[in-house]
Amino acid sequence: MDYKTYAQRLDYLKELIEKGQLSSPKDLSEKFECSERTIRKMINDLRESGIEIKYSRKKFKYFIASE
């Protein structure tokens, strides 16, 4: 995957998290045709860029923590 495609997928991933529509890395890995590990790496990359992403075990969803 080239950098442009990766950056576009990161933006899409961030958008899904903001909208509360990302429930499992497995679902997204099937959509992106990549491994769950790659999805988790992408989530960690977003975290490293300063976005505070959390996971709710009650709701089984990722979300962006508000300040």
MMTF fields as JSON, N, C-alpha, C and O atoms, coordinates in Angstrom:
{
  "mmtfVersion": "1.0.0",
  "mmtfProducer": "UNKNOWN",
  "numBonds": 267,
  "numAtoms": 268,
  "numGroups": 67,
  "numChains": 1,
  "numModels": 1,
  "chainsPerModel": [1],
  "groupsPerChain": [67],
  "chainIdList": ["A"],
  "bondAtomList": [4, 2, 8, 6, 12, 10, 16, 14, 20, 18, 24, 22, 28, 26, 32, 30, 36, 34, 40, 38, 44, 42, 48, 46, 52, 50, 56, 54, 60, 58, 64, 62, 68, 66, 72, 70, 76, 74, 80, 78, 84, 82, 88, 86, 92, 90, 96, 94, 100, 98, 104, 102, 108, 106, 112, 110, 116, 114, 120, 118, 124, 122, 128, 126, 132, 130, 136, 134, 140, 138, 144, 142, 148, 146, 152, 150, 156, 154, 160, 158, 164, 162, 168, 166, 172, 170, 176, 174, 180, 178, 184, 182, 188, 186, 192, 190, 196, 194, 200, 198, 204, 202, 208, 206, 212, 210, 216, 214, 220, 218, 224, 222, 228, 226, 232, 230, 236, 234, 240, 238, 244, 242, 248, 246, 252, 250, 256, 254, 260, 258, 264, 262],
  "bondOrderList": [1, 1, 1, 1, 1, 1, 1, 1, 1, 1, 1, 1, 1, 1, 1, 1, 1, 1, 1, 1, 1, 1, 1, 1, 1, 1, 1, 1, 1, 1, 1, 1, 1, 1, 1, 1, 1, 1, 1, 1, 1, 1, 1, 1, 1, 1, 1, 1, 1, 1, 1, 1, 1, 1, 1, 1, 1, 1, 1, 1, 1, 1, 1, 1, 1, 1],
  "groupList": [{"groupName": "MET", "atomNameList": ["N", "CA", "C", "O"], "elementList": ["N", "C", "C", "O"], "formalChargeList": [0, 0, 0, 0], "bondAtomList": [1, 0, 2, 1, 3, 2], "bondOrderList": [1, 1, 2], "singleLetterCode": "M", "chemCompType": "L-PEPTIDE LINKING"}, {"groupName": "ASP", "atomNameList": ["N", "CA", "C", "O"], "elementList": ["N", "C", "C", "O"], "formalChargeList": [0, 0, 0, 0], "bondAtomList": [1, 0, 2, 1, 3, 2], "bondOrderList": [1, 1, 2], "singleLetterCode": "D", "chemCompType": "L-PEPTIDE LINKING"}, {"groupName": "TYR", "atomNameList": ["N", "CA", "C", "O"], "elementList": ["N", "C", "C", "O"], "formalChargeList": [0, 0, 0, 0], "bondAtomList": [1, 0, 2, 1, 3, 2], "bondOrderList": [1, 1, 2], "singleLetterCode": "Y", "chemCompType": "L-PEPTIDE LINKING"}, {"groupName": "LYS", "atomNameList": ["N", "CA", "C", "O"], "elementList": ["N", "C", "C", "O"], "formalChargeList": [0, 0, 0, 0], "bondAtomList": [1, 0, 2, 1, 3, 2], "bondOrderList": [1, 1, 2], "singleLetterCode": "K", "chemCompType": "L-PEPTIDE LINKING"}, {"groupName": "THR", "atomNameList": ["N", "CA", "C", "O"], "elementList": ["N", "C", "C", "O"], "formalChargeList": [0, 0, 0, 0], "bondAtomList": [1, 0, 2, 1, 3, 2], "bondOrderList": [1, 1, 2], "singleLetterCode": "T", "chemCompType": "L-PEPTIDE LINKING"}, {"groupName": "ALA", "atomNameList": ["N", "CA", "C", "O"], "elementList": ["N", "C", "C", "O"], "formalChargeList": [0, 0, 0, 0], "bondAtomList": [1, 0, 2, 1, 3, 2], "bondOrderList": [1, 1, 2], "singleLetterCode": "A", "chemCompType": "L-PEPTIDE LINKING"}, {"groupName": "GLN", "atomNameList": ["N", "CA", "C", "O"], "elementList": ["N", "C", "C", "O"], "formalChargeList": [0, 0, 0, 0], "bondAtomList": [1, 0, 2, 1, 3, 2], "bondOrderList": [1, 1, 2], "singleLetterCode": "Q", "chemCompType": "L-PEPTIDE LINKING"}, {"groupName": "ARG", "atomNameList": ["N", "CA", "C", "O"], "elementList": ["N", "C", "C", "O"], "formalChargeList": [0, 0, 0, 0], "bondAtomList": [1, 0, 2, 1, 3, 2], "bondOrderList": [1, 1, 2], "singleLetterCode": "R", "chemCompType": "L-PEPTIDE LINKING"}, {"groupName": "LEU", "atomNameList": ["N", "CA", "C", "O"], "elementList": ["N", "C", "C", "O"], "formalChargeList": [0, 0, 0, 0], "bondAtomList": [1, 0, 2, 1, 3, 2], "bondOrderList": [1, 1, 2], "singleLetterCode": "L", "chemCompType": "L-PEPTIDE LINKING"}, {"groupName": "GLU", "atomNameList": ["N", "CA", "C", "O"], "elementList": ["N", "C", "C", "O"], "formalChargeList": [0, 0, 0, 0], "bondAtomList": [1, 0, 2, 1, 3, 2], "bondOrderList": [1, 1, 2], "singleLetterCode": "E", "chemCompType": "L-PEPTIDE LINKING"}, {"groupName": "ILE", "atomNameList": ["N", "CA", "C", "O"], "elementList": ["N", "C", "C", "O"], "formalChargeList": [0, 0, 0, 0], "bondAtomList": [1, 0, 2, 1, 3, 2], "bondOrderList": [1, 1, 2], "singleLetterCode": "I", "chemCompType": "L-PEPTIDE LINKING"}, {"groupName": "GLY", "atomNameList": ["N", "CA", "C", "O"], "elementList": ["N", "C", "C", "O"], "formalChargeList": [0, 0, 0, 0], "bondAtomList": [1, 0, 2, 1, 3, 2], "bondOrderList": [1, 1, 2], "singleLetterCode": "G", "chemCompType": "PEPTIDE LINKING"}, {"groupName": "SER", "atomNameList": ["N", "CA", "C", "O"], "elementList": ["N", "C", "C", "O"], "formalChargeList": [0, 0, 0, 0], "bondAtomList": [1, 0, 2, 1, 3, 2], "bondOrderList": [1, 1, 2], "singleLetterCode": "S", "chemCompType": "L-PEPTIDE LINKING"}, {"groupName": "PRO", "atomNameList": ["N", "CA", "C", "O"], "elementList": ["N", "C", "C", "O"], "formalChargeList": [0, 0, 0, 0], "bondAtomList": [1, 0, 2, 1, 3, 2], "bondOrderList": [1, 1, 2], "singleLetterCode": "P", "chemCompType": "L-PEPTIDE LINKING"}, {"groupName": "PHE", "atomNameList": ["N", "CA", "C", "O"], "elementList": ["N", "C", "C", "O"], "formalChargeList": [0, 0, 0, 0], "bondAtomList": [1, 0, 2, 1, 3, 2], "bondOrderList": [1, 1, 2], "singleLetterCode": "F", "chemCompType": "L-PEPTIDE LINKING"}, {"groupName": "CYS", "atomNameList": ["N", "CA", "C", "O"], "elementList": ["N", "C", "C", "O"], "formalChargeList": [0, 0, 0, 0], "bondAtomList": [1, 0, 2, 1, 3, 2], "bondOrderList": [1, 1, 2], "singleLetterCode": "C", "chemCompType": "L-PEPTIDE LINKING"}, {"groupName": "ASN", "atomNameList": ["N", "CA", "C", "O"], "elementList": ["N", "C", "C", "O"], "formalChargeList": [0, 0, 0, 0], "bondAtomList": [1, 0, 2, 1, 3, 2], "bondOrderList": [1, 1, 2], "singleLetterCode": "N", "chemCompType": "L-PEPTIDE LINKING"}],
  "groupTypeList": [0, 1, 2, 3, 4, 2, 5, 6, 7, 8, 1, 2, 8, 3, 9, 8, 10, 9, 3, 11, 6, 8, 12, 12, 13, 3, 1, 8, 12, 9, 3, 14, 9, 15, 12, 9, 7, 4, 10, 7, 3, 0, 10, 16, 1, 8, 7, 9, 12, 11, 10, 9, 10, 3, 2, 12, 7, 3, 3, 14, 3, 2, 14, 10, 5, 12, 9],
  "groupIdList": [1, 2, 3, 4, 5, 6, 7, 8, 9, 10, 11, 12, 13, 14, 15, 16, 17, 18, 19, 20, 21, 22, 23, 24, 25, 26, 27, 28, 29, 30, 31, 32, 33, 34, 35, 36, 37, 38, 39, 40, 41, 42, 43, 44, 45, 46, 47, 48, 49, 50, 51, 52, 53, 54, 55, 56, 57, 58, 59, 60, 61, 62, 63, 64, 65, 66, 67],
  "secStructList": [7, 7, 2, 2, 2, 2, 2, 2, 2, 2, 2, 2, 2, 2, 2, 2, 2, 2, 6, 6, 7, 7, 7, 7, 2, 2, 2, 2, 2, 2, 2, 2, 6, 1, 7, 2, 2, 2, 2, 2, 2, 2, 2, 2, 2, 2, 2, 2, 6, 6, 7, 7, 3, 3, 3, 3, 6, 6, 6, 6, 3, 3, 3, 3, 7, 7, 7],
  "xCoordList": [0.862, 0.0, 0.908, 1.831, 0.64, 1.464, 1.025, -0.025, 1.84, 1.588, 0.25, -0.476, -0.079, -1.333, -2.541, -3.471, -2.525, -3.618, -3.699, -4.79, -2.544, -2.509, -3.086, -3.872, -2.697, -3.196, -4.708, -5.41, -5.205, -6.647, -7.386, -8.461, -6.818, -7.443, -7.421, -8.371, -6.336, -6.277, -7.379, -8.05, -7.565, -8.627, -10.0, -10.844, -10.219, -11.494, -11.694, -12.791, -10.642, -10.7, -11.046, -11.881, -10.411, -10.699, -12.161, -12.827, -12.65, -14.049, -15.012, -16.004, -14.724, -15.576, -15.593, -16.641, -14.436, -14.357, -15.136, -15.863, -14.991, -15.712, -17.223, -17.953, -17.684, -19.116, -19.611, -20.81, -18.685, -19.072, -19.446, -20.244, -18.881, -19.254, -18.197, -18.358, -17.116, -16.091, -16.239, -15.927, -16.712, -16.91, -15.83, -15.482, -15.302, -14.274, -13.24, -13.587, -11.969, -10.926, -11.156, -10.747, -11.816, -12.07, -12.957, -12.678, -14.025, -14.925, -14.188, -14.345, -13.383, -12.669, -11.566, -11.285, -10.945, -9.89, -10.467, -9.807, -11.692, -12.346, -12.647, -12.488, -13.08, -13.4, -12.142, -12.155, -11.047, -9.788, -8.946, -7.934, -9.369, -8.632, -7.203, -6.233, -7.114, -5.819, -6.018, -7.123, -4.969, -5.077, -5.612, -5.582, -6.1, -6.54, -5.353, -5.498, -4.205, -2.987, -2.717, -2.318, -2.931, -2.744, -3.727, -3.355, -4.965, -5.97, -5.553, -5.653, -5.087, -4.631, -3.432, -3.308, -2.547, -1.396, -1.876, -1.335, -2.877, -3.427, -4.037, -3.856, -4.748, -5.327, -4.207, -4.317, -3.135, -1.993, -1.317, -0.866, -1.241, -0.678, -1.512, -0.965, -2.837, -3.706, -3.478, -3.454, -3.312, -3.032, -1.714, -1.622, -0.709, 0.598, 0.559, 1.398, -0.41, -0.536, -1.262, -1.455, -1.666, -2.272, -3.762, -4.358, -4.374, -5.808, -5.995, -5.417, -6.795, -6.986, -8.128, -9.299, -7.763, -8.727, -8.799, -7.78, -10.009, -10.262, -11.175, -11.764, -11.28, -12.185, -13.125, -12.68, -14.414, -15.413, -15.752, -16.251, -15.482, -15.811, -17.306, -17.827, -17.993, -19.444, -20.158, -21.072, -19.729, -20.388, -19.711, -20.237, -18.536, -17.753, -17.453, -17.614, -17.008, -16.712, -15.487, -15.16, -14.815, -13.764, -14.43, -15.457, -13.83, -14.325, -13.178, -12.118, -13.413, -12.414, -12.806, -13.913, -11.891, -12.151, -12.234, -11.364, -13.281, -13.426, -12.746, -12.615, -12.331, -11.59, -12.497, -12.027],
  "yCoordList": [-1.168, 0.0, 1.231, 1.333, 2.151, 3.359, 4.384, 4.236, 5.423, 6.404, 7.118, 7.342, 7.474, 8.202, 7.346, 7.839, 6.089, 5.185, 5.022, 5.031, 4.873, 4.715, 5.951, 5.836, 7.131, 8.385, 8.515, 8.971, 8.118, 8.168, 7.204, 7.526, 6.043, 5.074, 5.554, 5.32, 6.229, 6.804, 7.842, 7.866, 8.697, 9.705, 9.05, 9.494, 8.003, 7.294, 6.61, 6.631, 6.015, 5.367, 6.375, 6.102, 7.529, 8.592, 9.022, 9.215, 9.17, 9.559, 8.525, 8.887, 7.236, 6.181, 6.22, 6.038, 6.456, 6.519, 7.723, 7.616, 8.863, 10.078, 9.868, 10.364, 9.139, 8.898, 7.731, 7.453, 7.043, 5.899, 4.674, 3.852, 4.546, 3.446, 2.357, 1.421, 2.468, 1.422, 0.566, 1.001, -0.637, -1.501, -2.572, -2.977, -3.029, -4.061, -3.936, -3.657, -4.148, -4.15, -5.235, -5.094, -6.325, -7.417, -6.959, -7.27, -6.221, -5.725, -4.812, -4.923, -3.911, -2.971, -3.662, -3.28, -4.674, -5.393, -6.096, -6.196, -6.58, -7.2, -6.154, -6.415, -4.973, -3.908, -3.414, -3.205, -3.228, -2.731, -3.842, -3.572, -5.093, -6.251, -6.261, -6.355, -6.158, -6.223, -6.973, -7.431, -7.098, -7.843, -6.962, -5.733, -7.629, -6.899, -6.182, -5.101, -6.785, -6.164, -4.819, -3.861, -4.745, -3.489, -2.439, -1.277, -2.825, -1.887, -1.38, -0.186, -2.281, -1.857, -0.925, 0.017, -1.186, -0.303, 1.075, 2.096, 1.101, 2.377, 3.149, 4.363, 2.463, 3.113, 3.666, 4.778, 2.901, 3.386, 4.576, 5.493, 4.575, 5.723, 6.979, 8.067, 6.826, 7.97, 8.443, 9.646, 7.515, 7.881, 8.646, 9.638, 8.184, 8.842, 10.233, 11.078, 10.469, 11.793, 12.777, 13.94, 12.297, 13.189, 13.015, 13.728, 12.087, 11.843, 10.83, 9.744, 11.183, 10.317, 9.334, 9.641, 8.156, 7.127, 6.113, 5.601, 5.838, 4.877, 3.771, 3.893, 2.699, 1.605, 1.363, 1.234, 1.302, 1.032, -0.451, -0.972, -1.124, -2.548, -2.765, -3.829, -1.761, -1.882, -1.786, -2.559, -0.822, -0.585, -1.324, -1.378, -1.894, -2.585, -1.682, -2.078, -0.444, 0.537, 1.353, 1.547, 1.827, 2.823, 4.199, 4.407, 5.123, 6.48, 7.444, 7.055, 8.704, 9.745, 10.406, 10.926, 10.382, 10.957, 12.466, 13.103, 13.032, 14.48, 15.074, 14.435, 16.294, 16.97, 17.477, 18.07],
  "zCoordList": [0.0, 0.0, 0.0, 0.809, -0.904, -0.961, 0.086, 0.712, 0.268, 1.317, 1.122, 2.091, -0.106, -0.374, 0.02, 0.66, -0.356, -0.006, 1.506, 2.076, 2.159, 3.612, 4.293, 5.233, 3.82, 4.403, 4.213, 5.116, 3.053, 2.806, 3.73, 4.235, 3.948, 4.838, 6.282, 7.029, 6.68, 8.025, 8.207, 9.239, 7.207, 7.272, 7.383, 8.162, 6.606, 6.638, 7.991, 8.548, 8.504, 9.81, 10.895, 11.757, 10.857, 11.829, 11.73, 12.747, 10.513, 10.29, 10.872, 11.505, 10.659, 11.204, 12.732, 13.352, 13.327, 14.789, 15.3, 16.287, 14.641, 15.049, 14.999, 15.858, 14.0, 13.843, 14.685, 14.722, 15.367, 16.191, 15.385, 15.835, 14.206, 13.325, 13.209, 12.425, 13.979, 13.944, 15.19, 16.298, 15.0, 16.157, 16.274, 17.383, 15.161, 15.269, 14.143, 12.996, 14.492, 13.461, 12.417, 11.264, 12.826, 11.882, 10.724, 9.566, 11.036, 9.987, 9.014, 7.798, 9.566, 8.709, 7.911, 6.775, 8.504, 7.775, 6.551, 5.517, 6.672, 5.515, 4.446, 3.253, 4.875, 3.917, 3.2, 1.987, 3.963, 3.39, 2.765, 2.12, 2.961, 2.467, 2.997, 2.246, 4.326, 4.995, 6.309, 6.601, 7.09, 8.345, 9.476, 9.403, 10.518, 11.71, 12.348, 12.919, 12.244, 12.787, 12.11, 12.772, 10.809, 10.08, 10.582, 10.742, 10.831, 11.346, 12.722, 13.004, 13.573, 14.907, 14.81, 15.593, 13.848, 13.632, 13.177, 13.602, 12.326, 11.86, 13.037, 13.137, 13.917, 15.096, 15.975, 16.491, 16.149, 16.929, 16.262, 16.948, 14.933, 14.212, 14.458, 14.634, 14.468, 14.771, 16.199, 16.46, 17.115, 18.509, 18.617, 19.34, 17.904, 17.935, 17.317, 17.628, 16.446, 15.828, 16.749, 16.395, 17.945, 18.92, 19.127, 19.934, 18.42, 18.572, 19.697, 19.662, 20.684, 21.839, 21.567, 21.794, 21.08, 20.724, 21.859, 22.324, 22.288, 23.36, 22.832, 21.758, 23.601, 23.258, 24.429, 25.569, 24.155, 25.185, 25.172, 24.175, 26.273, 26.37, 26.549, 26.213, 27.076, 27.231, 25.893, 25.607, 25.07, 23.783, 22.631, 21.52, 22.912, 21.884, 20.694, 19.54, 21.0, 19.951, 20.303, 21.474, 19.266, 19.441, 19.442, 18.797, 20.171, 20.175, 20.443, 20.933, 20.11, 20.379, 21.679, 21.816, 22.637, 23.959, 23.846, 23.253, 24.414, 24.379, 25.611, 26.656, 25.443, 26.509, 27.594, 28.565]
}
